[in-house]
Amino acid sequence: MLTKKTLILFLGIVSLAFILGCLGGGLSLSPEQIRANTLTAIRDVNSYAFNLETFTVAELPDLPNPLNATLRVKAWGIVNMKRRSSKMEMQLLNPPDLPNFPTSEEEANLTLYLLNDTIYVKVQNTWMRQRVPNPDEVWERQNQALQQVELMRGAKITLEDEEKIGGRRAYVLLVEPDKLKALNYLIDQSYASNLKTLTPQQLGNLSKRIKEFKMKMWIDSEEFLPLRVKTHIKLESKASMMESEVKIEFHDYNAKHKITLPEEAYNQSVELIV
């Protein structure tokens, strides 16, 4: 028979379960569930803002002009895929001592707008513009949040912890994607058309140079959208080495981001013909 004490205990358990559910989807989601929810949620993203930091060390002695450089870059911006408009401000914090390269941080600053099929760039107080030959292809790559999340497919995923990012609770995932998939992602982001013609065998050989490719993702526990992504990649080939750390933070998903090109960019920009 159901006693009063048993009934109170049962109601307490039900209430606790309800409260935990209301506080953000529960605390016991598996990495696979988080991945599935994220891959679904990211498809509804039309716009976002971002902050980006990169740190790269390159030692390439085999080049005609041997390169040994350390680069630090900070960037921030807005992307609106629905309106096909984006803006980015970028700072190169320690310009390398290279021929034809800016010699100060101020000279290395860059402002970039991408409006439908035209890129506008401001460098050293000079505006330039150029038509994009394949705008559809370019805009497919503008959803950086989607590009990052797509690397979760087929990857080994471990739920490490839970943290707060900007006041929002996030699942912290360690993501180890397949090297070949990681390489395809890097090539896709490079805009280098010659790399996209590599055969499967050439891609396989190139992927062997990736000695390390790890990602850590902070996924919003309610919206299941990435709040922060950190990537570490190391490539080696004989005497050459390149190692890079990238941190990107996403915020203001699907906000009504309005991007307006400065009037001077319209009136004073120099068109580049390629």
N, C-alpha and C positions, 0 to 999 in steps of 0.2 A: 504494500500500500504506500502511496506517495505521502510522505509526512510533510509537515510544515517546514521542518529544517531542510529536507531534501529539495523542496520547491524553492526555498530562498537561495540555496546553493546553486541550483540550476539557473535561476534568473540572474544570479551574479555572474556566472560563467558566460551566459549569452550576452549580458550587458558589456562585459569586458571585451568580448570578441567584436561586438559592434563598435565600441569606442576605438579599438585598435584599427579596425577597418577604416573608420572615418579619419584617422590620423595619418593616412597616406598609403593605403593599399596593403598594410600589414608588413611585418618584419621578416617573414619567412619565405619570400620569393626566391626561387632558385636562379642561378645565372642564366639558365635557358629561358625561364619565364621573362626575366628582365630584357634579354635580347629580343625575344619575340615581341614584347610590348613596345620596345624602342623602334624596331624595324617597322612596326605598324604606325606609330605616332609620327615618325619623321616624314611620312608621306603627305601629311597635312600641313607641312611648313611651307609658307609662301614668302616669308621675309624674316630677317634676324639682324642683330648687331653683333659685332665681334671685337675682341682684343687679341692680338697675336704677338708672341715673342719667340725669336729663334736665336740659337747660338750654334755656329758651325765652325769646325776646324777642318781645313783642307791641306793636305800635303801631297802635291802632285809633281814630283821631280822629273817625270818622264815627258812632260810637255815641252814643246819648243822653247817656251818661256816658263821655266819651273815656277810653280806656285806654292807658297807656304803662307797661308793667311788664316786669320780668325775674324769671323763676321758676327756682329750682333745687330739684330733688326727688331724694331718695335713697329707695330702697325695697328690701326683700328679703323673700323668702318661699318657700313650698312649695306645690306644686299636685299633687294626686293625683286624676287624672281617673277612675280605676277606682273609687275610694271616694267620688267627688264631694265632695271636701273640699279647701279651700285656706286658707292664712293669709298675710297680708301686713302688714308693718310699714312705715310711710311717714313720712318727714320732709320738711317744706317748709323749706328752709334759709334762705331770705330772704323771709319773708312780705311781700307788697306792701302799700302803704298804700291800702287800699280799704275802703269802707263794709262793715260786718258781717263783716270778715275778721279772723282771728286776728292779734294784734299781736306775738306772740313765737314763736320756734321751738318752744318747749315746747307752747304752745297749738295749734300747727299739726300736731303729731304725730298720727298716726292708726293704729289697729290694726283690721284687717278680717279677718273669717272668712266664708267662704262654705261652708255645709254643706247640700248637696243643694238645697233650694228656699228657704233662708233666709240673709239677710245679717245679720251682727252687726258693728256698728261702734262703736269706742270713740274718742270725741273729748272732750278736756278732762275726763277722768275720768268721763265719762258713757257708758253703754252704750245703744245703740239697736239695734233689729232690724226687719227688714222682709221680707215674703214676696216672692219673685221670681215675677212673673207667668208667664214662659216659661222655666223652668229648663233645658229641653233646649237651647234656643237659646243661653242664657248659657253652658252648659258646653261648647258647641261652640267658644266663643271663649276658653276657659280654657287651651287648649294653645297658649301663646304661641310655643313653639318651632316647632310646626306652622305657625302663621300666618306666622311669619317665613320659613320655608322655602318655603311656597307661593308667595311672591313671586318665587322663582327661576324658576318656570315661564314660559317665553316671554321671559325677561329676557336682556339682553346681559350675558354673564359673562366676566370676564377673571381668569385665575390670576396674581396679583401676586407672591406670595412664599410662603414657609413659615416659621412661627414656632412657638414653644412657649408654650402657655397652661396654667398650672398644672401644668407638667411633661409635658404631652402635646403631641405634634407636630400642627400644624394647617396645613391649606391656607388661604391668605388669598385670598379672592375679592372682586373688585369687581363688584357687582350693580347693574345699571341697569334696573329694572322699567318696564313700560309705565305711563305716567302715569294712565291710566284705571283700570288694575288697582290701582295704588298708592292712588288716591282711594277706590276701593271698600273697600280694606283699612282706610283711616283711618276711613271712615264706619262700617264694621263694628265697629271698636274703640271708637267714640264712644258707643254705646248710645243714640244719638239716633234715635228711631223716625221722626221727621219727615224726616230725611235719607234714610231708606231707601225713601221713596215718590217720590224724584226720577225724572223720566223720563230716557231715554237722552240726549235733547238737553240737559236741564238738567245731567246729569252731565258731558257733553262740555264745556259752557260753564264749569262749575266746575273741570274738570281743567286748563283753560287758565290758571288762576290759580296752578297749581303751576309755579313757575319752576325748581325743582330738587328732585330726589328721588334720593338716592344711598344705597346700602347697601354696607357692607363686612362680610363674614362670615368667621369663622374656623371651619373645619370639621375636626373630629377626623379624622386620617388613617387611623385604624383602625376607629372606630365609625361614621364619617360622620354624626355629629350635631353641631349647632352648639354651639360653646363660647363664642363671643362674637359679637354683632351690633352694629354701629354704623350709625345712620341719621341722615341730614341731610336736612331738608325746609325749603323756603322757599316761602311763598305771598305773592303780591302782588295788590292790586287798588286802582288809583288811589292814594289816599293811605295805604291800609292795608298793613300788612306783618306777617307772623308767621314767625319762623325758629326751628327747634328741632333740637337735637342729642340723640340718645338712644343710650345704651349699655346693653346687657343681656347678662349672662353667665349661662350655664346650667351646672349641674353636678348630680352625683348622680342621673343618669337611672335610672329604674326601681328606685330604692331603696325600702325599705319605710317610706315616710314616714307617720308617725302624727300626726294633727292632733287635739288635744284642746281643746275650747272651755273657757275658764275658768268655774268655777262661778258667779262673780258675773255673767257675761254671761247665764246662764240665769235667775238669780234676780232680777237688778236691771235688766235691760234694758227700755227703754221701746219699745213697739211703735209703729211709724210706719204710719199708714193713708194710702194714696195713692188 
